[in-house]
Each structure stands twice: as C-alpha cells, then as structure tokens.
Amino acid sequence: MNLIGYIGAARQYLRKLSLPSLSDIRLGLGKFWRCLILGVAKLSFAQKLYLIALILAFSSELMGLVAVIAVIAMAIEFWPVFERVWHSLAGKAVLLLFYAMIANFALGWSGAIVNEVVGVSASDLNYTHNLAILLYMPAWFLMVSAIVLLALQLIIPIYLILIFLLKPLGVKSLRLTSHTSFRKTTFLIRIVLATVVLYHLSLLIDLETRIETSFGNFITSPQEAAKHAPREPKSGRLPDATDVLTVPIVELTQTALDSESDKSSKAENSNDDGELEEEERKKAYASVRTQYQYLVRQWLATFAFSLEANGRSRCKKPAESNVIELNDYEILLITPDKNADYGYRFEVEKCISAAFPLAVKGN
C-alpha cells in the first residue's frame, strides 16, 4: 500500500509539472506582458522603429518596407550626432567639403543629361540644367547613402577589434547615441538592418556594376579598357555610370532588361528558388531605375520646350516650334514630335532674320 501511495503521489507531482494550471498560465502571461510593456517603455523612438523593422524582417515580402523604416530610424538616431559635428569647426569644414564634392559631380552629371536630351551644351539652357540637378538629387542621395553604409560595414568590425584590444589599457568606446537602455542590442540590430538597407540601395542604383566598372577602369589603361570592354549596348552587360550619361535611354532600358532577363532564365534553369527570387527582385529594381531615368529626360525635354524656349523670336521659325537663341547665327528649334525619343525634336538651325537674311544666289 505504501508503494501504491508513493506512485500516486509521484504521478500527481509530475502532472503538476507537465500540466500547469490555468491560473499559473494567466499569472505567467501577466508577468510577461508587464515586463514587455516596461521594456518597450524604456525604448526611444528610434529603437521602437528598429523593433518594428526587426519584426517585419521575418517576412521576405516586406524587406523593402523594412529598409524604409530602418533608414528613418537611422536618420532620427544620428541627427543629433550630425548637429554636434556641424557645430564644430573641423566638422563643418569636412561636411562643406563633402557637399562641395557632391555638388560638383551633380553639376557634371546633370549637364551631360541635358546635353543628351537637347543635343547642345547645357550652358545654353541654364534653367533646364538647374531642373536636372534638382531631379537627380534623390539619385545622388541614394548613391551617397549606399557608399557611406558600405564604408561603415567595413569600418565597424575594425573598430570593434581595436576597442577590444585597447580595453585593457582603459580605452572606452565612443558613445554616439543617447540611448539609456539596450545599447548593445540596438547596436547589433542596427548592423543587421544597415545590411538590409545597403542591399536594397545597391540593387536600386546598381552599385555592384558601378564598383566593378570603376575598379576595372582604375587598374587597366584606357586602351585596354577600350579593347576588352566595348560600349555597344548589345554587348550583354549592364550599362555602367558612364553609359547612363552617353547611351540613349531606349537602348539603356532595353539593355538592362535584356540582361536581367538572361539572368532570370539562368536561374530558372538551375531550379533554385532563392536565385530566381533574387533575379526577379533585380529585374524589378532595374525597371524602376530605367523608368526614373526616362521620366527625368522626358520632363527635361518638356521643360525646355514649355518654359526655357521662346514662342517668338527675331529668327524665322515654324509656328509650332519654340526657339532658343544659341548665338547671333544659330538657334535651337524645339518641335513637338510623337516619334521622337522624349516627345520633342531638337534641331540646330541658322538664324534667318532681318540682320541675317537668307542669301539669294545671283544670276
């Protein structure tokens, strides 16, 4: 009887361990919920955005939204750091030099785009040139952000190793943010989300192709680059940063899409779902990129015709055309044409006026 009683007591004890009562479950859930609320209350606004992005990152279909939320969180988190750097003399000098470099590249890029659209120097269309700079500011913002994030991904591991080696000497890490709790966890989550942001930015601006092209141009001479890397649009490679300025947008779009289609067909042949999804994502970003480039050029052509060019001129012109005077002897005729690349036809003509009449051959 004692053995039977002992077995019964053991069963009841094990039953309590394996099957907790409903009240115990409610009590445990209540404690967990209170701890969760207290933990979230300690987070700053940027940390809450990081938490939302981390939760959404478990769905592969929402990675674009994750990147957007992560960018907003990083901007909010590091804005005080930017203010501290800006209010110091050395930091202000570095930032102004950085902005000057970006402005110089933006001026050159936008000038090449205007020249591609209208066929003459961008200095003859000042307002159109200024509009091109404004329209390409988002592209430059994305490109610079991708380069900065790429540099940080390379610098942070080196920085952590140096801090670990110098910690016995009493050297402490810099505290850039004002977080009061979960600093190390936030740091790790930020690195992971920065990688996601860098991935999407690299797809959007085709950073991989640009880096490969720039590195190839750096290590090879111009003659060898001309031999081994022809610039024909049908060569089967994606256009690089220089091609974006020189190749017509129709050929640029077709080349990018054809290249992405070839990659997609290779992925399908390999029967790899991961690679197929990757190529589909690249194709979508290539489509967005080429559509943006085409819209910018179309807007520039429309602006040049509607606002930059004059409806009346001292030079003889067709009634449906607007004109921009290049000098005393030449004019730029802008005529609406549905068959043209961007909806308008640009032609340089002689200025036929009262001062410079059309020459008539004598007998």
C-alpha positions in Angstrom: 0.0 0.0 0.0 2.8 2.4 0.8 4.3 1.7 -2.7 1.0 2.4 -4.4 0.5 5.6 -2.4 4.1 6.7 -3.3 3.4 6.1 -7.0 0.1 8.0 -6.9 1.8 11.0 -5.2 4.6 10.9 -7.8 2.0 11.0 -10.6 0.2 14.0 -9.1 3.6 15.8 -8.8 4.6 15.1 -12.4 1.1 16.1 -13.6 1.5 19.5 -11.9 5.0 19.9 -13.5 3.9 19.0 -17.0 0.4 20.5 -17.0 0.3 23.8 -15.2 -3.0 25.1 -14.0 -4.9 27.8 -15.9 -4.2 30.3 -13.1 -0.5 29.7 -13.3 -0.6 30.3 -17.1 -2.5 33.5 -16.6 -0.1 34.6 -13.9 2.9 33.9 -16.2 1.4 35.7 -19.2 0.6 38.7 -17.0 4.2 38.9 -15.8 5.5 38.5 -19.3 3.1 41.3 -20.6 4.1 43.7 -17.8 7.8 43.1 -18.5 7.2 43.6 -22.2 5.4 46.9 -21.6 8.1 48.1 -19.3 10.8 47.1 -21.8 9.1 48.9 -24.7 8.5 52.0 -22.5 12.3 52.3 -22.0 13.0 52.4 -25.7 13.5 55.6 -27.6 11.5 56.4 -30.7 14.4 55.2 -33.0 14.7 51.9 -31.0 10.9 51.3 -31.4 11.3 51.8 -35.2 14.2 49.3 -35.1 11.9 46.8 -33.2 9.1 47.2 -35.8 11.6 46.7 -38.7 13.1 43.6 -37.0 9.6 42.1 -36.6 8.7 42.8 -40.2 12.1 41.3 -41.3 10.7 37.8 -40.7 8.6 38.2 -43.8 10.7 38.2 -47.0 8.0 40.1 -48.9 8.3 43.1 -46.6 12.0 43.7 -46.9 11.5 46.9 -48.8 9.4 48.3 -46.0 12.0 47.1 -43.5 14.7 49.1 -45.4 12.5 52.3 -45.4 11.7 52.0 -41.6 15.4 51.4 -40.9 16.5 54.4 -42.8 14.0 56.6 -40.9 15.2 55.2 -37.6 18.9 55.8 -38.5 18.2 59.4 -39.6 16.4 60.1 -36.3 19.1 58.4 -34.2 22.1 60.1 -35.8 20.6 63.5 -36.4 22.0 64.8 -33.0 25.4 63.4 -34.0 25.2 65.4 -37.2 24.3 68.6 -35.3 27.3 68.1 -32.9 29.6 67.6 -35.9 28.2 70.6 -37.7 28.6 73.0 -34.7 32.3 72.2 -34.5 34.8 74.0 -36.8 36.6 70.9 -38.1 33.3 69.0 -38.6 31.8 71.9 -40.5 34.8 72.1 -42.8 34.6 68.3 -43.5 30.9 68.5 -44.2 31.2 71.5 -46.5 34.0 69.8 -48.4 31.8 66.7 -48.7 28.8 68.7 -50.0 31.1 70.6 -52.5 32.3 67.3 -54.0 28.7 66.1 -54.3 27.6 69.4 -55.9 30.5 69.2 -58.4 29.6 65.6 -59.5 25.9 66.6 -59.6 26.6 69.5 -61.9 28.6 67.4 -64.3 26.1 64.6 -64.4 23.1 66.8 -64.9 25.0 68.8 -67.6 25.6 65.5 -69.5 22.0 64.5 -69.2 20.8 67.9 -70.6 23.3 67.6 -73.5 22.0 64.1 -74.3 18.4 65.3 -74.4 18.7 68.6 -76.3 21.9 68.0 -78.3 23.7 71.2 -77.3 25.7 72.4 -74.3 23.9 72.6 -71.0 25.3 76.2 -70.6 22.8 77.3 -73.2 19.9 76.1 -71.1 20.5 77.3 -67.6 17.0 76.7 -66.2 16.8 73.2 -67.7 20.2 72.5 -66.2 19.1 73.6 -62.8 16.0 71.4 -63.0 18.1 68.4 -63.9 20.2 69.0 -60.8 17.0 69.0 -58.6 15.6 65.9 -60.3 18.8 64.0 -59.8 19.2 64.9 -56.1 17.3 61.8 -54.9 19.6 59.6 -57.0 22.7 61.3 -55.5 21.2 61.0 -52.0 20.7 57.2 -52.5 24.2 56.7 -54.1 26.0 58.6 -51.3 23.9 56.8 -48.6 24.9 53.4 -50.1 28.6 54.4 -50.2 28.5 55.6 -46.6 26.8 52.4 -45.4 29.2 50.3 -47.3 32.1 52.2 -45.7 30.6 51.7 -42.2 30.1 48.0 -42.8 33.9 47.8 -43.5 34.9 50.1 -40.6 32.8 48.8 -37.8 34.5 45.4 -37.5 37.9 47.0 -37.4 36.7 49.5 -34.8 35.3 46.7 -32.6 38.6 44.8 -32.8 40.6 47.9 -31.8 38.3 48.6 -28.9 38.6 45.0 -27.7 42.4 45.1 -27.9 42.7 48.6 -26.2 40.1 47.8 -23.4 42.8 46.5 -21.0 44.5 49.9 -21.3 41.4 51.7 -20.2 40.2 52.9 -23.6 36.4 53.1 -23.8 34.3 53.2 -26.9 32.7 56.4 -28.1 29.1 56.9 -27.2 27.5 58.4 -30.3 23.8 57.9 -29.4 21.8 58.9 -26.3 20.2 55.5 -25.6 19.8 54.8 -21.9 19.0 51.1 -22.3 19.6 48.1 -24.6 22.6 49.9 -26.2 24.5 46.7 -27.3 21.3 45.0 -28.5 20.4 48.2 -30.5 24.0 48.2 -32.0 23.7 44.6 -33.2 20.2 45.2 -34.7 21.4 48.4 -36.4 24.2 46.4 -38.1 21.7 43.8 -39.4 19.2 46.4 -40.6 22.0 48.5 -42.2 23.0 45.4 -44.2 19.4 45.1 -45.4 19.3 48.8 -46.4 22.6 48.5 -48.2 21.4 45.5 -50.1 18.3 47.3 -51.4 20.2 50.5 -52.2 22.8 48.5 -54.1 20.0 46.9 -56.2 18.3 50.3 -56.8 21.4 52.1 -58.0 23.2 49.0 -59.4 26.1 49.6 -57.0 27.8 46.3 -57.8 28.1 47.1 -61.5 29.4 50.6 -60.8 32.1 49.4 -58.4 33.2 46.7 -60.8 33.4 49.2 -63.7 35.2 51.8 -61.6 37.7 49.3 -60.3 38.3 47.9 -63.8 38.9 51.4 -65.2 41.3 52.0 -62.3 43.6 49.0 -62.9 43.5 49.0 -66.7 44.7 51.6 -69.2 42.2 53.3 -71.5 43.5 51.4 -74.5 43.0 48.0 -72.8 39.6 49.1 -71.5 38.5 50.0 -75.0 39.6 46.6 -76.3 38.2 44.4 -73.6 35.1 46.4 -72.6 33.3 47.7 -75.7 30.5 50.1 -75.2 28.0 48.8 -77.7 24.6 48.5 -76.0 24.1 44.9 -77.2 27.3 43.6 -75.6 25.3 41.8 -73.0 26.4 43.7 -69.9 24.6 46.3 -67.8 25.5 49.9 -68.6 27.8 51.5 -66.0 27.7 55.0 -64.6 29.3 56.4 -67.8 26.9 54.6 -70.1 24.0 56.2 -68.2 25.2 59.5 -69.5 26.0 58.6 -73.0 23.8 55.7 -74.1 20.2 56.7 -75.3 17.6 55.8 -72.7 15.8 53.5 -75.0 18.9 51.4 -75.6 19.8 51.7 -71.9 16.4 50.4 -70.8 16.4 47.5 -73.3 20.0 46.5 -72.4 19.2 46.4 -68.7 16.0 44.5 -69.1 17.6 42.0 -71.5 20.5 41.4 -69.1 18.1 40.8 -66.2 16.0 38.5 -68.4 19.1 36.5 -69.3 20.0 36.2 -65.6 16.4 35.1 -64.8 16.5 32.4 -67.4 19.7 31.0 -66.0 18.2 31.0 -62.5 15.1 29.1 -63.8 17.4 26.5 -65.5 19.2 25.9 -62.2 15.8 25.3 -60.5 16.9 27.3 -57.5 14.0 29.2 -55.9 16.3 31.5 -54.0 18.2 32.6 -57.1 15.0 33.0 -59.0 13.6 35.3 -56.4 16.8 37.3 -56.3 16.8 37.8 -60.1 13.2 38.8 -60.1 14.0 41.5 -57.4 16.9 42.7 -59.5 14.7 42.9 -62.6 12.1 44.9 -60.7 14.7 47.4 -59.4 16.2 47.7 -62.9 12.8 48.5 -64.3 12.3 51.2 -61.6 15.7 52.7 -62.3 15.2 52.9 -66.1 11.7 54.3 -65.7 13.0 57.0 -63.4 15.8 57.9 -65.9 13.4 58.1 -68.8 10.9 60.2 -66.9 13.7 62.7 -65.9 14.7 63.1 -69.5 11.1 63.5 -70.6 10.5 66.2 -68.0 13.6 68.0 -69.1 12.5 68.0 -72.7 9.1 69.3 -71.8 10.5 72.0 -69.5 12.9 73.1 -72.2 10.1 73.4 -74.8 7.4 74.9 -72.5 9.4 77.3 -70.2 13.0 77.6 -71.4 12.4 78.2 -75.1 10.6 81.3 -76.5 7.5 81.2 -78.6 8.6 84.3 -80.5 12.0 85.2 -81.9 13.7 87.5 -84.3 14.8 84.5 -86.3 12.5 82.8 -88.7 10.9 79.6 -87.3 7.9 77.3 -87.8 4.7 78.3 -86.0 4.6 75.0 -83.9 8.2 75.3 -82.8 9.8 77.2 -79.9 13.3 78.6 -80.2 16.4 79.2 -78.0 19.0 81.5 -79.4 22.4 80.0 -79.1 24.3 82.9 -80.6 23.8 85.6 -83.3 23.9 83.0 -86.0 22.4 79.8 -84.6 19.2 78.8 -82.9 17.9 75.6 -81.3 14.4 74.7 -82.7 12.3 72.6 -80.4 9.3 70.9 -82.1 6.8 68.5 -80.6 7.2 65.1 -82.3 5.5 62.0 -81.0 8.0 59.8 -82.9 11.0 61.4 -81.0 12.6 59.8 -78.0 11.2 62.2 -75.5 8.3 63.7 -77.4 10.2 66.6 -78.8 12.7 67.1 -81.7 15.7 69.3 -81.2 17.5 70.8 -84.2 20.2 73.5 -84.6 19.4 75.8 -87.4 20.7 79.0 -88.9 19.2 82.3 -87.7 17.4 83.8 -90.7 16.4 87.4 -89.7 16.4 90.9 -90.9 20.0 91.3 -89.9 21.0 88.0 -91.5 18.6 87.3 -94.4 18.7 84.2 -96.4 21.4 84.5 -99.1 20.0 84.5 -102.6 22.3 83.5 -105.5 22.6 86.0 -108.2 22.5 85.2 -111.9 
